[in-house]
Amino acid sequence: MPRPAAGGGRAGSQPLGLADRIVGVESARCAGRLLVDPEDPERSLMLALVDPVRYAAAGQSCALGLMPPGSAGLPAEGIACLESYLRDISATVEPPPPPTPPSMARWPR
């Protein structure tokens, strides 16, 4: 289940790190696309935006162009480096907890 785009931190915890802000988080501009897909990092939007092959395969589902702007994407070694990094950080982020059902104790009897 995708997490919403994250802000500064969780209540009572440390501020979110970069991995917490991008792994499993849905893009604000490309509905249904995860910035970094924790189950399949190779399908991450971040990779599709820097790799011309993935970009073409993803179609124009959102109005974002290849990155860096005005380029044809990253060279192969840059893409490989980003792939490795996204795989590594995907392994470090805990999945979000399942939603907790409302407590029955609050319901009037």
DSSP file with accessible surface (Angstrom, degrees, kcal/mol):
  #  RESIDUE AA STRUCTURE BP1 BP2  ACC     N-H-->O    O-->H-N    N-H-->O    O-->H-N    TCO  KAPPA ALPHA  PHI   PSI    X-CA   Y-CA   Z-CA
    1    1 A M              0   0  182      0, 0.0     2,-0.0     0, 0.0     0, 0.0   0.000 360.0 360.0 360.0 126.9    0.0    0.0    0.0
    2    2 A P        -     0   0   60      0, 0.0    23,-0.2     0, 0.0    22,-0.1  -0.328 360.0-134.8 -66.5 149.2    1.5    3.4   -1.0
    3    3 A R  B     -a   25   0A  34     21,-3.3    23,-1.9     1,-0.1     3,-0.1  -0.773  25.3-107.7 -98.0 150.2    2.2    5.9    1.7
    4    4 A P        -     0   0  111      0, 0.0    -1,-0.1     0, 0.0    23,-0.1  -0.326  54.3 -73.9 -69.5 160.3    1.3    9.5    1.1
    5    5 A A        -     0   0   73     21,-0.2     2,-0.2     1,-0.1    17,-0.1  -0.291  61.5-123.9 -54.7 135.0    4.1   12.0    0.5
    6    6 A A        -     0   0   42     15,-0.4    -1,-0.1     1,-0.1    15,-0.0  -0.590  23.4-164.7 -93.1 150.7    5.9   12.5    3.8
    7    7 A G        -     0   0   53     -2,-0.2     9,-0.2     2,-0.2    -1,-0.1   0.177  57.0 -42.0-101.7-135.8    6.5   15.7    5.7
    8    8 A G  S    S-     0   0   59      1,-0.2     8,-1.2     7,-0.1     2,-0.3   0.769 100.6 -53.9 -75.3 -29.1    8.9   16.4    8.5
    9    9 A G  B     -B   15   0B  43      6,-0.3     2,-0.3     3,-0.0    -1,-0.2  -0.973  54.0 -74.8 169.4 173.8    8.5   13.3   10.7
   10   10 A R    >   -     0   0  132      4,-0.8     3,-1.9    -2,-0.3     2,-0.0  -0.715  59.5 -90.5 -94.4 149.2    6.3   11.0   12.7
   11   11 A A  T 3  S+     0   0  107     -2,-0.3     3,-0.1     1,-0.3    -1,-0.1  -0.323 110.8   5.5 -58.4 128.7    4.8   12.0   16.0
   12   12 A G  T 3  S+     0   0   92      1,-0.2    -1,-0.3    -3,-0.0     2,-0.3   0.677 116.6  88.8  73.8  18.0    7.2   11.0   18.8
   13   13 A S  S <  S-     0   0   59     -3,-1.9    -1,-0.2     1,-0.1     3,-0.1  -0.813  84.2 -73.2-135.9-179.5   10.0    9.8   16.5
   14   14 A Q        -     0   0  159     -2,-0.3    -4,-0.8     1,-0.1     3,-0.1  -0.316  62.9 -86.7 -69.4 155.2   13.1   11.0   14.7
   15   15 A P  B     -B    9   0B  89      0, 0.0    -6,-0.3     0, 0.0    -1,-0.1  -0.265  56.9 -92.0 -58.4 152.5   12.6   13.2   11.6
   16   16 A L        -     0   0   17     -8,-1.2     2,-0.1    -9,-0.2    -3,-0.0  -0.419  38.0-140.2 -69.0 140.8   12.2   11.2    8.4
   17   17 A G     >  -     0   0   34     -2,-0.1     4,-1.2    -3,-0.1     3,-0.1  -0.367  34.6 -91.4 -88.6 177.5   15.3   10.3    6.4
   18   18 A L  H >> S+     0   0   96      1,-0.2     4,-1.0     2,-0.2     3,-0.8   0.920 125.8  54.1 -58.0 -45.3   15.4   10.4    2.6
   19   19 A A  H >> S+     0   0   16      1,-0.3     4,-2.8     2,-0.2     3,-0.9   0.913 106.5  52.2 -58.4 -41.9   14.5    6.7    2.3
   20   20 A D  H 34 S+     0   0   40      1,-0.2    -1,-0.3     2,-0.2    -2,-0.2   0.771 109.4  51.5 -64.4 -25.3   11.4    7.3    4.4
   21   21 A R  H << S+     0   0  105     -4,-1.2   -15,-0.4    -3,-0.8    -1,-0.2   0.643 123.9  22.8 -87.2 -15.9   10.4   10.1    2.1
   22   22 A I  H X< S+     0   0   19     -4,-1.0    14,-1.3    -3,-0.9     3,-1.1   0.680  94.9  91.7-123.8 -26.6   10.7    8.2   -1.2
   23   23 A V  B 3< S-c   36   0C   3     -4,-2.8    14,-0.2    -5,-0.3     3,-0.1  -0.614 109.9  -4.1 -79.7 121.9   10.4    4.4   -0.6
   24   24 A G  T 3  S+     0   0    7     12,-3.3   -21,-3.3    -2,-0.5     2,-0.5   0.583 101.4 133.0  76.1  11.1    6.8    3.3   -1.0
   25   25 A V  B <   -a    3   0A   2     -3,-1.1    10,-3.1    11,-0.3    11,-0.3  -0.819  55.6-127.3-100.7 130.0    5.6    6.9   -1.5
   26   26 A E  B     -D   34   0D  69    -23,-1.9     8,-0.3    -2,-0.5   -21,-0.2  -0.499  30.1-106.2 -74.8 140.8    3.2    7.7   -4.3
   27   27 A S        -     0   0   12      6,-3.2     5,-0.2     3,-0.5     6,-0.2  -0.389  15.6-144.3 -64.3 138.6    4.2   10.5   -6.7
   28   28 A A  S    S+     0   0   99      1,-0.2     3,-0.2    -2,-0.1    -1,-0.1   0.738 101.5  36.9 -74.6 -21.6    2.2   13.7   -6.2
   29   29 A R  S    S+     0   0  169      1,-0.2     2,-0.4     4,-0.1    34,-0.4   0.591 115.8  50.6-107.0 -15.0    2.3   14.3  -10.0
   30   30 A a  S >  S-     0   0    1      3,-0.2     3,-2.2    32,-0.1    -3,-0.5  -0.784  83.9-142.4-127.3  86.7    2.0   10.8  -11.4
   31   31 A A  T 3  S+     0   0   90     -2,-0.4     3,-0.1     1,-0.3    -3,-0.1  -0.163  82.8  15.3 -52.9 134.3   -1.0    9.1   -9.8
   32   32 A G  T 3  S+     0   0   62      1,-0.2     2,-0.4    -5,-0.2    -1,-0.3   0.363  99.6 112.8  84.8  -5.3   -0.5    5.4   -9.0
   33   33 A R    <   -     0   0   52     -3,-2.2    -6,-3.2    -6,-0.2     2,-0.4  -0.853  58.9-140.7-104.1 134.1    3.3    5.5   -9.5
   34   34 A L  B     -D   26   0D  33     -2,-0.4    11,-2.6    -8,-0.3     3,-0.3  -0.760  10.1-139.6 -90.4 136.6    5.7    5.0   -6.5
   35   35 A L  S    S+     0   0   43    -10,-3.1    11,-2.1    -2,-0.4     2,-0.4   0.956 100.0   8.5 -55.9 -51.1    8.8    7.1   -6.4
   36   36 A V  B    S-c   23   0C   0    -14,-1.3   -12,-3.3   -11,-0.3    -1,-0.3  -0.975  79.6-144.6-131.5 118.8   10.6    4.0   -5.2
   37   37 A D        -     0   0   16     -2,-0.4     3,-0.3    -3,-0.3     6,-0.2  -0.736   7.6-161.0 -83.9 110.6    8.8    0.7   -5.4
   38   38 A P  S    S+     0   0   56      0, 0.0    -1,-0.2     0, 0.0   -15,-0.0   0.800  90.1  48.0 -66.2 -26.2   10.0   -1.3   -2.4
   39   39 A E  S    S+     0   0  174      1,-0.2    -2,-0.1    -3,-0.1    51,-0.0   0.759 132.6  13.7 -84.2 -25.6    8.8   -4.6   -3.9
   40   40 A D    >   -     0   0   57     -3,-0.3     3,-2.6     1,-0.1    -3,-0.3  -0.585  64.9-178.3-149.9  79.1   10.4   -4.0   -7.3
   41   41 A P  G >  S+     0   0   20      0, 0.0     3,-1.7     0, 0.0    -4,-0.2   0.786  80.9  69.2 -53.8 -26.2   12.9   -1.1   -7.2
   42   42 A E  G 3  S+     0   0   63      1,-0.3    41,-0.0    -6,-0.1    45,-0.0   0.735  96.8  53.3 -65.2 -21.7   13.5   -1.5  -11.0
   43   43 A R  G <  S+     0   0  157     -3,-2.6    -1,-0.3    -6,-0.2    -9,-0.2   0.317  82.2 132.3 -93.7   7.3    9.9   -0.3  -11.6
   44   44 A S    X>  -     0   0    0     -3,-1.7     4,-1.8    -4,-0.2     3,-0.6  -0.289  63.0-131.6 -64.6 142.4   10.4    2.9   -9.6
   45   45 A L  H 3> S+     0   0    4    -11,-2.6     4,-1.9     1,-0.2   -10,-0.2   0.876 106.6  64.1 -59.3 -37.2    9.3    6.3  -11.1
   46   46 A M  H 34 S+     0   0   62    -11,-2.1     4,-0.3   -12,-0.3    -1,-0.2   0.871 106.0  43.6 -57.9 -36.9   12.7    7.7  -10.1
   47   47 A L  H X> S+     0   0    0     -3,-0.6     4,-1.6   -12,-0.3     3,-1.3   0.883 109.1  56.6 -74.6 -38.3   14.4    5.3  -12.5
   48   48 A A  H 3< S+     0   0    4     -4,-1.8    -2,-0.2     1,-0.3    -1,-0.2   0.820 104.0  55.6 -62.6 -27.6   11.8    5.8  -15.3
   49   49 A L  T 3< S+     0   0   23     -4,-1.9    18,-3.7     1,-0.2    -1,-0.3   0.601 116.1  33.9 -83.7  -9.3   12.6    9.5  -15.2
   50   50 A V  T <4 S+     0   0   16     -3,-1.3    24,-2.9    -4,-0.3    -2,-0.2   0.509 106.5  72.2-118.4  -9.0   16.3    9.1  -15.8
   51   51 A D     X  -     0   0   22     -4,-1.6     4,-2.9    22,-0.2     5,-0.2  -0.924  63.9-156.1-113.3 113.0   16.4    6.1  -18.1
   52   52 A P  H  > S+     0   0   55      0, 0.0     4,-2.3     0, 0.0     5,-0.2   0.846  94.6  53.2 -58.5 -32.4   15.2    6.7  -21.7
   53   53 A V  H  > S+     0   0  112      2,-0.2     4,-2.0     1,-0.2     5,-0.1   0.954 114.1  40.4 -68.1 -48.9   14.3    3.0  -22.1
   54   54 A R  H  > S+     0   0   48      2,-0.2     4,-2.1     1,-0.2    -1,-0.2   0.883 113.4  56.2 -65.2 -37.0   12.1    2.8  -19.0
   55   55 A Y  H  X S+     0   0   41     -4,-2.9     4,-0.8    -8,-0.2    -2,-0.2   0.942 109.3  44.9 -61.5 -46.3   10.7    6.3  -19.8
   56   56 A A  H >< S+     0   0   75     -4,-2.3     3,-0.6     1,-0.2    -1,-0.2   0.904 113.7  50.2 -65.0 -39.8    9.5    5.1  -23.2
   57   57 A A  H 3< S+     0   0   90     -4,-2.0    -1,-0.2     1,-0.2    -2,-0.2   0.826 106.2  56.4 -68.1 -31.0    8.1    1.9  -21.7
   58   58 A A  H 3< S-     0   0   37     -4,-2.1     3,-0.4     1,-0.2    -1,-0.2   0.698  99.9-147.6 -75.3 -18.7    6.2    3.8  -19.0
   59   59 A G    <<  -     0   0   35     -4,-0.8     2,-0.8    -3,-0.6     3,-0.3  -0.138  38.5 -59.6  75.3-178.7    4.4    5.9  -21.5
   60   60 A Q  S    S+     0   0  132      1,-0.2    -1,-0.2    -4,-0.1    -4,-0.1  -0.385  77.0 142.9 -98.4  55.3    3.3    9.5  -20.9
   61   61 A S  S    S+     0   0   83     -2,-0.8     2,-0.3    -3,-0.4    -1,-0.2   0.671  71.4  25.9 -72.2 -15.0    1.1    8.7  -17.9
   62   62 A a  S    S-     0   0   21     -3,-0.3     2,-1.4     2,-0.2   -32,-0.1  -0.967  88.0-107.3-144.0 161.2    2.2   11.9  -16.2
   63   63 A A  S    S+     0   0   89    -34,-0.4     2,-0.4    -2,-0.3    -3,-0.1  -0.281  75.4 118.3 -88.2  51.3    3.5   15.3  -17.5
   64   64 A L        -     0   0   23     -2,-1.4    -2,-0.2   -35,-0.0     2,-0.1  -0.946  49.0-149.5-115.9 141.1    7.1   14.8  -16.4
   65   65 A G        -     0   0   39     -2,-0.4    -2,-0.0     1,-0.2    -5,-0.0  -0.424  37.9 -68.5 -98.5 175.2   10.1   14.8  -18.8
   66   66 A L        -     0   0   34      5,-0.2     5,-0.4    -2,-0.1     4,-0.3  -0.316  67.5 -93.4 -60.7 147.3   13.4   13.0  -18.6
   67   67 A M  S    S+     0   0   78    -18,-3.7     7,-0.1     2,-0.1    -1,-0.0  -0.855 103.5  45.7-110.2 152.6   15.7   14.2  -15.9
   68   68 A P  S >  S-     0   0   67      0, 0.0     3,-1.7     0, 0.0     5,-0.4   0.639 106.8-104.6 -60.3 153.6   18.0   16.1  -15.8
   69   69 A P  T 3  S+     0   0  110      0, 0.0    -2,-0.1     0, 0.0     3,-0.1  -0.176 102.8  17.5 -53.4 138.1   15.8   18.6  -17.7
   70   70 A G  T 3  S+     0   0   91     -4,-0.3     2,-0.2     1,-0.3    -3,-0.1   0.562 107.3 105.6  78.8   8.6   16.8   19.1  -21.3
   71   71 A S  S <  S-     0   0   47     -3,-1.7    -1,-0.3    -5,-0.4    -5,-0.2  -0.588  79.6-119.7-112.7 177.6   18.8   15.9  -21.4
   72   72 A A  S    S-     0   0   78      1,-0.5     2,-0.1    -2,-0.2    -5,-0.1   0.007  71.6 -92.5-100.8  24.7   18.3   12.4  -22.8
   73   73 A G        -     0   0   15     -5,-0.4    -1,-0.5   -22,-0.1   -22,-0.2  -0.433  64.1 -38.4  94.6-173.5   18.5   10.9  -19.3
   74   74 A L        -     0   0   53    -24,-2.9     5,-0.0    -7,-0.1    -7,-0.0  -0.556  62.9-103.0 -85.7 155.4   21.5    9.6  -17.4
   75   75 A P    >>  -     0   0   72      0, 0.0     4,-2.2     0, 0.0     3,-0.7  -0.290  43.7 -97.0 -68.8 162.9   24.4    7.6  -18.9
   76   76 A A  H 3> S+     0   0   78      1,-0.3     4,-2.7     2,-0.2     5,-0.2   0.860 124.3  52.4 -52.6 -41.2   24.3    3.8  -18.3
   77   77 A E  H 3> S+     0   0  138      1,-0.2     4,-2.0     2,-0.2    -1,-0.3   0.873 109.1  49.9 -68.7 -32.4   26.7    4.0  -15.3
   78   78 A G  H <> S+     0   0   23     -3,-0.7     4,-2.3     2,-0.2    -1,-0.2   0.909 111.4  48.8 -68.7 -39.4   24.6    6.7  -13.6
   79   79 A I  H  X S+     0   0   16     -4,-2.2     4,-2.9     2,-0.2    -2,-0.2   0.933 110.9  50.4 -65.2 -44.1   21.5    4.6  -14.1
   80   80 A A  H  X S+     0   0   50     -4,-2.7     4,-2.3     1,-0.2    -1,-0.2   0.902 110.3  50.5 -61.3 -39.9   23.3    1.5  -12.7
   81   81 A C  H  X S+     0   0   88     -4,-2.0     4,-2.4     2,-0.2    -1,-0.2   0.933 112.1  46.3 -64.3 -45.0   24.4    3.6   -9.7
   82   82 A L  H  X S+     0   0   34     -4,-2.3     4,-2.9     2,-0.2     5,-0.2   0.909 110.5  53.6 -65.6 -40.1   20.9    4.8   -9.0
   83   83 A E  H  X S+     0   0   38     -4,-2.9     4,-2.3     1,-0.2    -1,-0.2   0.935 110.7  46.8 -57.4 -47.4   19.5    1.2   -9.4
   84   84 A S  H  X S+     0   0   48     -4,-2.3     4,-2.4     2,-0.2    -2,-0.2   0.925 112.9  49.0 -61.8 -45.0   21.9    0.0   -6.8
   85   85 A Y  H  X S+     0   0   93     -4,-2.4     4,-2.8     1,-0.2     5,-0.3   0.933 111.0  49.3 -62.1 -44.7   21.1    2.8   -4.4
   86   86 A L  H  X S+     0   0    0     -4,-2.9     4,-2.0     1,-0.2    -1,-0.2   0.888 110.7  50.5 -66.6 -36.6   17.4    2.3   -4.7
   87   87 A R  H  X S+     0   0  106     -4,-2.3     4,-1.3    -5,-0.2    -1,-0.2   0.931 112.2  48.6 -62.7 -43.8   17.7   -1.4   -4.1
   88   88 A D  H  X S+     0   0  101     -4,-2.4     4,-0.5     1,-0.2     3,-0.3   0.933 114.1  43.1 -64.0 -47.4   19.8   -0.7   -1.0
   89   89 A I  H >X S+     0   0   15     -4,-2.8     3,-1.0     1,-0.2     4,-0.9   0.837 106.9  61.9 -72.6 -27.6   17.5    1.9    0.5
   90   90 A S  H 3< S+     0   0   13     -4,-2.0     3,-0.4    -5,-0.3    -1,-0.2   0.867 102.2  52.9 -62.1 -33.0   14.4   -0.2   -0.3
   91   91 A A  H 3< S+     0   0   90     -4,-1.3    -1,-0.3    -3,-0.3    -2,-0.2   0.668 106.5  53.6 -75.9 -15.1   15.8   -2.9    2.0
   92   92 A T  H << S+     0   0   99     -3,-1.0     2,-0.5    -4,-0.5    -1,-0.2   0.636  88.9  86.1 -96.1 -15.1   16.2   -0.4    4.9
   93   93 A V  S  < S-     0   0   21     -4,-0.9   -69,-0.0    -3,-0.4   -73,-0.0  -0.757  72.5-134.7 -95.0 128.7   12.7    1.0    5.1
   94   94 A E        -     0   0  164     -2,-0.5    -2,-0.1     1,-0.1    -3,-0.0  -0.561  30.9-106.4 -75.4 141.1   10.1   -0.8    7.2
   95   95 A P        -     0   0  109      0, 0.0    -1,-0.1     0, 0.0   -71,-0.0  -0.309  44.9 -92.3 -63.7 152.7    6.8   -1.2    5.5
   96   96 A P        -     0   0   55      0, 0.0    -3,-0.0     0, 0.0   -72,-0.0  -0.346  48.2-101.7 -64.2 147.8    4.0    1.1    6.9
   97   97 A P        -     0   0  114      0, 0.0     3,-0.1     0, 0.0    -3,-0.0  -0.371  41.8 -99.7 -67.3 150.5    2.0   -0.5    9.6
   98   98 A P        -     0   0  110      0, 0.0     2,-0.0     0, 0.0     0, 0.0  -0.345  50.4 -89.1 -66.1 151.8   -1.5   -1.8    8.6
   99   99 A P        -     0   0  107      0, 0.0     0, 0.0     0, 0.0     0, 0.0  -0.349  41.6-126.6 -62.3 141.6   -4.3    0.5    9.5
  100  100 A T        -     0   0  131     -3,-0.1     3,-0.1     1,-0.0     0, 0.0  -0.790  21.1-121.9 -91.3 132.3   -5.7   -0.1   12.9
  101  101 A P        -     0   0  107      0, 0.0     3,-0.1     0, 0.0    -1,-0.0  -0.341  40.4 -90.0 -67.8 152.6   -9.5   -0.6   13.2
  102  102 A P        -     0   0   81      0, 0.0     2,-0.2     0, 0.0     0, 0.0  -0.333  49.4-100.6 -62.8 146.5  -11.3    1.8   15.4
  103  103 A S    >   -     0   0   57      1,-0.1     3,-1.0    -3,-0.1     4,-0.2  -0.484  17.9-146.1 -70.6 133.2  -11.6    0.8   19.0
  104  104 A M  G >  S+     0   0  139      1,-0.2     3,-1.3    -2,-0.2    -1,-0.1   0.717  93.0  75.5 -70.4 -18.5  -15.0   -0.8   19.9
  105  105 A A  G 3  S+     0   0   80      1,-0.3    -1,-0.2     3,-0.0    -2,-0.0   0.779  89.9  57.0 -65.8 -23.8  -14.6    0.8   23.4
  106  106 A R  G <  S+     0   0  185     -3,-1.0    -1,-0.3     2,-0.1    -2,-0.2   0.611  86.2  96.7 -83.1 -12.1  -15.5    4.2   21.9
  107  107 A W  S <  S-     0   0  147     -3,-1.3     2,-0.1    -4,-0.2    -3,-0.0  -0.613  80.6-117.5 -80.2 134.9  -18.8    3.0   20.5
  108  108 A P              0   0  120      0, 0.0    -1,-0.1     0, 0.0    -2,-0.1  -0.388 360.0 360.0 -67.9 147.8  -21.9    3.7   22.7
  109  109 A R              0   0  268     -2,-0.1     0, 0.0     0, 0.0     0, 0.0  -0.648 360.0 360.0-105.1 360.0  -23.7    0.6   23.9
